[in-house]
Amino acid sequence: MNRPRKPSGSNPALIIGTLIAVAIVVGVIYQSQSTPSEDLELVAIPEQEVEAVIQAPVVPEAVIPSAPEPEPEPQPEPEPALVSKPPELPGLDNSDDFIRERLLLINSKKEFSNWVKADDLIRRTASYLDGLSNGVMLSKVFPLTPPEGTFATHKSDGSIWLNAGNYERYNGTINAIANTDMTSIAKMFHFSRPLLEAAFSEMGYNPRQMDGIVLQAIDVILAAPIIVEPIKLTRESVVYKFADPALEALPPLQKQLLRIGPNHTKHLQKQAYALQQALLNP
């Protein structure tokens, strides 16, 4: 049996290989120490699946210019207004034609035209209003259209009743008043006020009293009762009276409104209210 050979410590090839290996290791260490930090070997990062994201390009916002406001057109300088002076009022004694002409512009109906034919219109109007404020119709001072036909009544069960057909006798007067523009009448009142004040002054009233008389006359008309039921009458000699003492105690103006009928009274009250409002709110 052969005995194994011992390695020789002086093997030249082994020694040379060992030296070469050591030189390579030392060179690598030296190279790593002398290389700048940015040239260091990159550490490998495990690859990951990354979804590609495509970013939309940034579009600058567009500012739409607003339409320029049109420059105001130069306005021509206003011409001086032609201010028409109201006609001067005549004196009280010479005012009939002046007043009549303007009243007929408000209402030209036959009945109304007949009413304003009277002379001394302003003085008659003042006296008539004074009477109305006391519940009295001064027919002689300012005659209105007389009712057509005769006063009509009928008997039933031994009693006398006001005939409803009697109301038609006043159609002409009521229609003339109902078709009068009360706003225009109020303007006429304010326009001719100095003449009315002069007429009331002749009767001993001051301007404030005149206003009270006009408004009180309207109130008397507005306070008249509206009765749609048949109205019972009594007769002593030739005069008819209301059988109801409360009706007979009414002022003459309101009793006359009962005789013209409820529908006519409503028309008059409507016009009276319109005149009141127009006078108070010029």
C-alpha positions in Angstrom: 0.0 0.0 0.0 1.4 3.3 -1.1 1.6 6.2 1.5 0.0 9.6 0.5 2.4 12.4 -0.4 2.6 15.4 1.8 2.1 18.8 0.2 5.2 20.7 -0.4 5.4 24.1 1.2 7.6 25.4 -1.5 5.2 24.8 -4.5 5.9 27.8 -6.7 2.6 27.6 -8.7 0.5 27.7 -5.5 2.4 30.6 -4.2 2.0 32.6 -7.4 -1.8 31.9 -7.5 -2.2 33.0 -4.0 -0.4 36.3 -4.6 -2.5 37.0 -7.7 -5.7 36.5 -5.7 -4.6 38.7 -2.9 -3.6 41.4 -5.4 -7.0 41.3 -7.0 -8.9 41.6 -3.7 -6.6 44.5 -2.6 -7.2 46.3 -5.9 -11.0 46.0 -5.6 -10.9 47.3 -2.0 -8.7 50.2 -3.1 -10.9 51.0 -6.0 -14.0 51.1 -3.9 -12.4 53.5 -1.5 -11.2 55.9 -4.1 -14.5 56.0 -6.2 -16.8 59.1 -5.6 -20.1 58.5 -3.8 -22.2 59.2 -6.9 -20.3 56.4 -8.7 -21.1 53.8 -6.1 -22.5 50.6 -7.3 -26.3 50.8 -7.4 -28.3 48.5 -5.2 -30.6 46.5 -7.3 -34.3 47.0 -6.4 -36.6 44.2 -7.1 -38.7 45.0 -10.1 -42.4 45.7 -9.4 -45.3 45.9 -11.8 -46.1 49.7 -12.0 -49.1 50.8 -14.0 -48.2 53.4 -16.4 -49.9 56.8 -15.6 -50.2 59.2 -18.5 -50.8 62.7 -17.1 -53.0 64.9 -19.2 -51.2 68.0 -20.4 -52.0 71.1 -18.4 -54.2 73.4 -20.4 -54.2 77.1 -19.3 -57.6 78.4 -18.4 -59.0 80.8 -21.0 -60.5 84.0 -19.7 -63.4 85.0 -22.0 -63.6 88.7 -22.0 -67.0 90.1 -21.2 -68.6 92.3 -23.7 -67.7 95.9 -22.9 -70.5 97.9 -21.5 -71.7 100.3 -24.0 -70.8 103.8 -23.3 -73.9 105.9 -22.5 -75.0 107.8 -25.4 -74.8 111.5 -24.8 -78.3 112.7 -24.0 -79.4 116.0 -25.4 -79.9 118.6 -22.9 -83.6 118.8 -22.1 -85.4 121.8 -23.5 -87.0 124.0 -21.1 -90.4 122.7 -20.3 -93.3 124.8 -21.5 -95.2 125.4 -18.4 -98.7 126.3 -19.3 -100.2 128.6 -16.7 -103.7 127.8 -15.6 -106.2 130.3 -16.8 -107.0 133.0 -14.3 -110.2 132.7 -12.5 -112.8 135.4 -13.3 -114.6 137.2 -10.6 -117.5 135.5 -8.8 -120.1 137.7 -10.5 -118.7 136.8 -14.0 -117.8 133.2 -13.5 -120.9 131.4 -15.0 -119.6 130.9 -18.6 -116.1 130.0 -17.4 -117.4 127.3 -15.0 -120.2 126.1 -17.3 -117.8 125.5 -20.2 -115.5 123.3 -18.0 -118.3 121.4 -16.4 -119.7 120.5 -19.9 -116.3 119.0 -20.7 -116.8 116.6 -17.8 -120.4 115.6 -18.6 -122.3 116.7 -21.7 -125.4 114.6 -21.1 -128.7 116.4 -21.7 -129.8 116.3 -18.0 -126.4 117.6 -16.8 -126.4 120.3 -19.4 -129.8 121.5 -18.3 -128.6 121.7 -14.7 -125.7 124.0 -15.4 -127.8 126.3 -17.5 -128.8 128.1 -14.4 -127.2 131.5 -13.7 -125.0 132.2 -10.7 -123.7 128.7 -10.7 -121.1 129.0 -7.9 -123.5 130.7 -5.4 -126.2 128.2 -6.2 -123.8 125.3 -5.7 -122.6 126.7 -2.3 -126.2 127.1 -1.1 -127.2 123.6 -2.4 -124.2 122.0 -0.6 -125.1 123.8 2.6 -128.6 122.4 2.4 -127.4 118.9 1.7 -125.1 118.9 4.7 -128.2 119.5 6.8 -130.1 116.7 5.0 -132.3 119.1 2.9 -132.6 119.3 -0.8 -133.0 122.9 -1.9 -134.7 122.2 -5.2 -135.6 125.9 -5.7 -132.0 126.9 -5.3 -130.7 124.3 -7.7 -133.5 122.6 -9.6 -132.6 119.2 -10.9 -134.6 117.1 -13.5 -138.1 116.5 -12.1 -139.1 112.8 -12.0 -141.2 111.6 -14.9 -144.9 110.7 -14.3 -146.7 110.8 -11.0 -145.8 109.3 -7.7 -147.1 105.6 -7.7 -148.5 103.6 -4.9 -150.6 100.5 -4.6 -152.9 99.0 -1.9 -152.7 95.5 -0.5 -154.4 94.0 2.6 -155.8 97.5 3.5 -152.3 99.0 3.6 -150.6 101.5 1.2 -147.3 100.5 -0.3 -144.6 102.4 -2.2 -144.8 101.1 -5.8 -141.5 99.7 -7.0 -142.3 101.0 -10.5 -142.0 104.5 -9.0 -138.2 104.1 -9.0 -138.0 104.4 -12.8 -139.2 108.0 -12.7 -135.7 109.0 -11.6 -133.7 107.1 -14.2 -132.6 110.3 -16.1 -131.2 112.0 -13.0 -129.4 108.9 -11.7 -127.9 108.1 -15.1 -126.6 111.6 -15.5 -124.9 111.5 -12.0 -123.7 107.9 -12.5 -121.9 108.9 -15.7 -120.1 111.8 -14.2 -116.3 111.4 -13.5 -116.0 112.3 -9.8 -112.2 112.6 -10.1 -112.7 115.4 -12.6 -115.4 117.0 -10.4 -112.9 117.0 -7.5 -110.3 118.6 -9.7 -112.8 121.2 -10.7 -113.6 121.8 -7.1 -109.9 122.4 -6.2 -109.4 124.6 -9.3 -112.4 126.8 -8.6 -111.9 126.8 -4.8 -111.3 130.6 -4.5 -114.7 131.2 -6.1 -116.4 128.7 -3.8 -114.7 130.2 -0.8 -116.0 133.6 -1.9 -119.5 132.3 -2.2 -119.4 130.6 1.2 -117.9 133.7 2.7 -121.0 135.6 1.6 -123.0 133.1 3.7 -120.8 133.7 6.7 -118.5 130.6 6.5 -114.7 130.5 6.5 -112.8 128.1 4.2 -112.4 125.4 6.8 -116.2 125.4 7.5 -116.7 125.1 3.7 -114.7 121.9 3.6 -116.7 120.6 6.5 -120.0 121.3 4.8 -119.0 119.6 1.6 -117.8 116.4 3.4 -120.9 116.4 5.7 -123.2 116.6 2.6 -121.4 113.5 1.3 -121.7 111.7 4.6 -125.5 112.3 4.7 -125.8 110.5 1.3 -123.6 107.7 2.4 -125.6 107.2 5.6 -128.9 106.7 3.8 -130.4 103.2 4.5 -130.8 100.7 1.7 -134.2 99.0 1.9 -135.1 96.3 -0.6 -138.3 95.2 1.0 -141.6 96.9 0.1 -142.1 100.1 2.1 -145.4 100.7 3.8 -146.9 104.2 3.7 -149.6 106.1 5.4 -151.6 109.0 4.1 -153.0 112.0 5.9 -155.0 114.3 3.6 -152.9 114.4 0.4 -149.4 113.8 1.9 -147.8 110.3 2.0 -145.6 109.4 4.9 -143.6 106.4 5.9 -145.5 104.1 8.2 -142.3 103.2 10.0 -141.6 106.0 12.5 -137.8 105.4 12.2 -138.0 106.0 8.4 -140.2 109.0 8.8 -137.7 110.6 11.2 -134.9 110.5 8.6 -133.7 113.8 7.1 -135.6 114.8 4.0 -132.6 114.0 1.8 -132.5 110.4 3.0 -136.2 110.0 2.7 -135.9 111.1 -0.9 -133.3 108.5 -1.5 -135.8 105.9 -0.2 -138.3 107.1 -2.8 -135.9 106.6 -5.7 -135.3 102.9 -4.8 -132.4 100.8 -3.4 -130.5 100.4 -6.8 -130.5 104.1 -7.5 -129.4 104.9 -4.0 -126.5 102.5 -4.4 -125.4 104.2 -7.5 -125.5 107.6 -5.8 -123.6 106.3 -2.8 -121.0 104.9 -5.0 -120.5 108.2 -6.7 -120.6 110.1 -3.4 -117.8 107.8 -2.0 -115.7 108.3 -5.2 -116.1 112.0 -4.8 -115.1 111.9 -1.2 -111.9 109.9 -1.9 -111.0 112.2 -4.8 -111.4 115.3 -2.6 -109.4 113.9 0.2 -106.6 112.5 -2.0 -106.0 115.2 -4.7 
